[in-house]
Structure formats: structure tokens, C-alpha cells
Amino acid sequence: MYESMEMNNNDLEAVEFIKEARETLISEIEQIIVGQHKVIDQLLMALFSRGHCLLIGVPGLAKTLLISTLAKILDLEFNRIQFTPDLMPSDIIGTEIIQDDASTGERSMRFLRGPVFANVVLADEINRTPPKTQAALLQSMQEYKVSVGGVTYDLEQPFFVLATQNPIELEGTYPLPEAQLDRFMFNVYVDYPEADEEVEIVLSTTSAREPQLKTVMSGADILRLQEIVRKVPAAENVVKYAVKLVRSTRPNDETCPDSIKGWISWGAGPRASQYLVLGAKARAVMHGRYHISCDDIRAVSKPVLRHRILTSFNAEADGVDSLQIVDELLKIVEVPEPS
């Protein structure tokens, strides 16, 4: 095993609690959100792994409603930031103002916290704002801190950033740079609902029904569960499989299959290997298991690798996208034998 910490009896009980909590969370969310089971599971995996998510989907698929509902049942502070072309970094992280002291007449600088100071932050339509403003989220996502005027402020944990992006509106948008895309653990695709689900959506949203949500767990519970996820053991061959899968996306690496080499300009970096293993651990405990398998790695490979593989002009000419490349790798890359 690569793990330096072993799970004790309390941790094993917590794993069982995570499994039950997942079922309860999904039950509560389903009072508001119809379908989207895979999306909900991926959001929970990222949350329990201490990661962030980028949600991509056309307008009207309840992305914002799903995120605000999740924040409510987790009893977390939620802030939504609508990204627009004129949004400034200070509109996200906060700004310093000059404040007069009425009793002494003296002036001093006071920091007004921005909406990033919350547990769950929704960056709505993040590609509608210029790179300078997009980058304002970088330090908070990676270090859980914000620096203003030479002073660093800690963000309260758990801290979970969910950004949405509209794939069909390209005019007046600023695609996220690869460096910032890499900060997101998962790239979650939100698709149209099935026909019967859409009927249920229409029926439930055009009636007088008002579901009452209950709190499932607190921020302290989530922090505890995030620690448990990192303690889950990972066998050496499973970790090697994750690394092998990621290295196979790099066209200059000897492990990259010749059949896909011409489709890739740049492959995934080491952060992808880390997130494959963390996502697999979260998936395992959410299903009540105390270890991860290569099946768990495969299950999280698409949301982890989708936005980390930069396709070439050859891929575009052949009509091949990053998901098809991941599908091909999952067929080709062999699982290492246990040592």
C-alpha cells in the first residue's frame, strides 16, 4: 500500500455513514431535481475529495438549482457570482475601502469581503468574463486563501467552487485557459433529461407543490469525511494503472498508443493522476467500500480527463473529441498485475 495512514474502527464507521449520507442526499436532491443521477454523484465525489467542478450544459438544465439545493441540504453558506464581461476581480474577492472613525476623525482601510467568502461558490457562466477576472479564483481554489493589499485572508472550509459554462454561446466569451481548467477536479457534462423525466419536471414545476428540504450534514461533517476519503487504502497496481492511463494521454510518452498519438496536442499532467485516485476513493466510500479498484479509476476517468486532453487539428478533421480518446485508452491500457 502507498498509504501512510491506516483506517481505524471509527473511520470504517464513517465510511458506512458516507454511504448512508449519499443515499439521503440523493433522496433530498430528488425532491427538487429530476434525474441527473450521474451528475449528482460526480458533484458529491468532488466535494468529498476536496475538489472543484466545472459543469457544462445548455441553458435551462437546472445547473444553478442543483448547486443551490446541494448547499441547502449540506447547511453550507452559498454565494452565486454571475460572471459578465465587465466583472472585476474585486467583485469576486472583495475590496479595501477608506472608513472614517466618527469619534476621532481618523481614516483607516477596511476590507469588504467578496462573494468568494462562502462554503459553496457558484461561478455562473465563467467563460463570459475576461481572463484577468477568471484568474481571481485561482488562489482561492488552490490554496483556500485570498490576498488583498498585501494581506492574506483564509477561506472557511469546506470550500467548494462550481463553475458553469454554456457550450453553445461562443460569441463574446473567453474560454478558460488550460492552466485554470486544470484546477477543476471534474468536468461534468449536464445533458438533456429523458422524455419521462422531462414530463415529471414539467408536472412538478407547474404545480403548487413546495418541497421541504432537510439538512443532512454540516460543514464539520464534510471536513471529517474529506479526511476519511484520503485515508482509504490504494493498492500499488491501482495507483500504477491511474498513472499509466494519464501518461498514455501524452503524445511524447512511449506509452501513448500510436492509434491516438496523432489526435493529441497535449496530454494530462500529474494532477490528473492525483484526481483519478482521489475520485476513485470517494466513489468507493460512497458505495460503502474500504478500498479502491481499477473499476473505480475507470468510472471517474472521463470527468477527470475530458478537459485535460488538448486535441489536435487531426482529431478535429477526423471528428474525434477528448471523450472518444479516453474511451479508446480504456480499451487499450492494461491493468498492471498486483505485486
MOGI-V156695 format. One record per residue. N is the residue number from 0. SS is DSSP state (H for helix, E for strand, - for the rest). PHI is phi in radians with two decimals (NA if undefined). NEAR is the number of other ideal C-beta (glycine too) atoms within 10 Angstrom. Layout:
n->[N	N]
ss->[SS	SS]
phi->[PHI	PHI]
near->[NEAR	NEAR]
This chain:
n->[0	1	2	3	4	5	6	7	8	9	10	11	12	13	14	15	16	17	18	19	20	21	22	23	24	25	26	27	28	29	30	31	32	33	34	35	36	37	38	39	40	41	42	43	44	45	46	47	48	49	50	51	52	53	54	55	56	57	58	59	60	61	62	63	64	65	66	67	68	69	70	71	72	73	74	75	76	77	78	79	80	81	82	83	84	85	86	87	88	89	90	91	92	93	94	95	96	97	98	99	100	101	102	103	104	105	106	107	108	109	110	111	112	113	114	115	116	117	118	119	120	121	122	123	124	125	126	127	128	129	130	131	132	133	134	135	136	137	138	139	140	141	142	143	144	145	146	147	148	149	150	151	152	153	154	155	156	157	158	159	160	161	162	163	164	165	166	167	168	169	170	171	172	173	174	175	176	177	178	179	180	181	182	183	184	185	186	187	188	189	190	191	192	193	194	195	196	197	198	199	200	201	202	203	204	205	206	207	208	209	210	211	212	213	214	215	216	217	218	219	220	221	222	223	224	225	226	227	228	229	230	231	232	233	234	235	236	237	238	239	240	241	242	243	244	245	246	247	248	249	250	251	252	253	254	255	256	257	258	259	260	261	262	263	264	265	266	267	268	269	270	271	272	273	274	275	276	277	278	279	280	281	282	283	284	285	286	287	288	289	290	291	292	293	294	295	296	297	298	299	300	301	302	303	304	305	306	307	308	309	310	311	312	313	314	315	316	317	318	319	320	321	322	323	324	325	326	327	328	329	330	331	332	333	334	335	336	337	338]
ss->[-	-	-	-	-	-	-	-	H	H	H	H	H	H	H	H	H	H	H	H	H	H	H	H	H	H	H	H	H	-	-	-	-	-	-	-	H	H	H	H	H	H	H	H	H	H	H	H	-	-	-	-	E	E	E	E	-	-	-	-	-	-	H	H	H	H	H	H	H	H	H	H	H	-	-	-	-	E	E	E	E	E	-	-	-	-	-	-	-	H	H	H	H	E	E	E	E	E	E	E	-	-	-	-	-	-	E	E	E	E	E	E	E	-	-	-	-	-	-	E	E	E	E	E	-	H	H	H	-	-	H	H	H	H	H	H	H	H	H	H	H	H	H	-	E	E	E	E	-	-	E	E	E	E	-	-	-	-	-	E	E	E	E	E	E	-	-	-	-	-	-	-	-	-	-	-	-	H	H	H	H	-	-	-	-	E	E	E	E	-	-	-	-	-	H	H	H	H	H	H	H	H	H	H	H	-	-	-	-	-	-	-	-	-	-	-	-	-	H	H	H	H	H	H	H	H	H	H	H	H	H	-	E	-	-	H	H	H	H	H	H	H	H	H	H	H	H	-	-	-	-	-	-	-	-	-	-	H	H	H	H	-	-	E	E	E	-	-	-	H	H	H	H	H	H	H	H	H	H	H	H	H	H	H	H	H	-	-	-	-	E	-	-	H	H	H	H	H	H	H	H	H	H	H	H	-	-	-	-	E	E	-	H	H	H	H	H	H	-	-	-	H	H	H	H	H	H	H	H	H	H	H	-	-	-	-	-	-	-]
phi->[NA	-1.52	-1.32	-1.58	-1.92	-1.77	-1.42	-1.70	-1.08	-1.10	-1.14	-1.13	-1.15	-1.17	-1.07	-1.12	-1.14	-1.08	-1.04	-1.18	-1.13	-1.02	-1.11	-1.20	-1.03	-1.11	-1.08	-1.21	-1.08	-1.17	-1.20	-1.91	-1.80	-1.69	1.28	0.98	-1.10	-1.14	-1.10	-1.07	-1.06	-1.17	-1.11	-1.16	-1.04	-1.12	-1.06	-1.26	-1.65	1.16	-1.97	-2.19	-2.19	-1.95	-1.78	-2.06	-3.09	-1.20	-1.08	1.54	-1.76	1.17	-1.12	-1.13	-1.11	-1.07	-1.20	-1.16	-1.13	-1.05	-1.10	-1.15	-1.33	-1.71	0.96	-2.01	-1.28	-2.13	-2.28	-1.94	-2.02	-1.50	-1.38	-2.34	-1.04	-1.72	-1.22	-1.88	-0.93	-1.15	-1.22	-1.74	-1.60	2.00	-2.59	-1.64	-2.17	-1.54	-2.08	-1.55	-1.60	-1.08	-1.38	-1.87	1.39	-1.42	-1.95	-2.53	-1.55	-2.27	-1.63	-1.70	-1.21	-1.56	-1.17	-1.19	-1.44	-2.69	-1.39	-2.11	-2.04	-1.74	-1.65	-1.38	0.94	-1.09	-1.44	-1.63	-2.07	-1.12	-0.97	-1.05	-1.36	-1.00	-1.19	-1.10	-1.48	-1.02	-1.11	-1.15	-1.23	-1.55	-1.95	1.01	-2.44	-2.35	-1.96	-2.43	1.02	1.40	-1.98	-1.83	-1.99	-1.42	-1.57	-1.22	-1.80	-1.22	-2.22	-2.35	-1.78	-2.16	-1.92	-1.94	-2.51	-1.67	-1.39	-1.80	-1.82	-1.82	-1.27	1.27	-2.02	-2.20	-0.97	-1.13	-1.12	-0.99	-1.09	-1.42	-1.01	-1.15	-1.27	-1.52	-1.10	-2.09	-1.90	-1.78	-1.66	-1.75	-1.73	-1.09	-1.27	-1.21	-1.03	-1.20	-1.18	-1.15	-1.07	-1.12	-1.07	-1.10	-1.10	-1.31	-1.59	-1.94	-1.98	-1.52	-1.15	-2.24	-1.10	-1.84	-1.51	-2.04	-1.28	-1.67	-2.70	-1.75	-1.07	-1.13	-1.07	-1.12	-1.04	-1.11	-1.20	-1.12	-1.18	-1.07	-1.00	-1.29	-1.51	-1.06	-1.15	-2.26	-1.16	-1.04	-1.21	-1.24	-1.12	-1.10	-1.12	-1.07	-1.13	-1.09	-1.09	-1.21	-1.11	-1.24	-1.52	-1.69	-1.07	-1.58	-1.53	-1.12	-1.46	-1.23	-1.08	-1.07	-1.16	-2.05	-0.95	-1.27	-1.60	-2.02	-1.54	-2.41	-1.78	-1.35	-1.64	-1.04	-1.06	-1.13	-1.10	-1.08	-1.25	-1.07	-1.25	-1.11	-1.09	-1.13	-1.10	-1.10	-1.10	-1.09	-1.21	-1.16	-1.82	1.40	-1.84	-1.79	-2.63	-1.91	-2.21	-1.15	-1.12	-1.15	-1.07	-1.11	-1.13	-1.79	-1.14	-1.20	-1.13	-1.40	-1.69	-0.91	-1.71	-1.87	-1.84	-1.67	-1.34	-1.66	-1.13	-1.08	-1.13	-1.10	-1.15	-1.53	1.22	-1.87	-1.94	-1.12	-1.16	-1.16	-1.14	-1.10	-1.01	-1.15	-1.14	-1.11	-1.38	-1.56	-1.21	-1.55	-1.37	-1.10	-1.21	-1.06	-1.51]
near->[10	11	14	6	11	9	16	10	7	9	17	13	10	21	21	12	17	24	16	11	20	21	13	14	23	15	12	21	23	15	16	18	23	20	19	22	11	15	23	20	20	26	22	21	30	27	25	25	24	21	22	22	22	26	26	18	20	13	11	7	20	20	26	17	13	21	22	15	22	24	21	18	19	24	16	21	12	19	16	17	24	14	24	13	11	8	19	13	18	14	19	25	22	18	16	13	10	8	12	10	9	7	6	8	7	9	10	10	10	10	15	11	14	21	17	23	19	21	19	22	27	25	28	19	19	26	21	19	24	14	11	11	23	23	15	21	24	13	16	23	21	11	12	14	12	22	12	17	8	5	10	10	15	11	20	12	14	21	21	25	23	28	28	24	21	17	11	7	13	9	4	9	16	16	12	20	12	12	10	18	16	17	18	26	29	25	22	27	17	18	13	12	17	11	8	10	14	13	12	14	16	11	11	14	12	8	8	4	9	6	10	6	12	11	11	21	18	13	17	11	17	21	12	16	23	18	13	21	24	15	18	24	16	21	18	12	15	24	20	18	23	27	18	19	26	28	18	24	25	17	16	9	13	7	14	18	13	6	12	22	15	13	22	23	12	15	21	26	15	10	15	24	21	17	26	28	25	26	28	30	26	32	25	25	27	21	13	14	15	14	16	26	18	18	12	25	25	19	19	27	23	19	24	31	24	21	20	22	24	16	18	16	10	13	20	11	9	13	7	18	15	21	15	15	23	23	13	16	22	14	8	14	20	7	16	16	7	9	7]
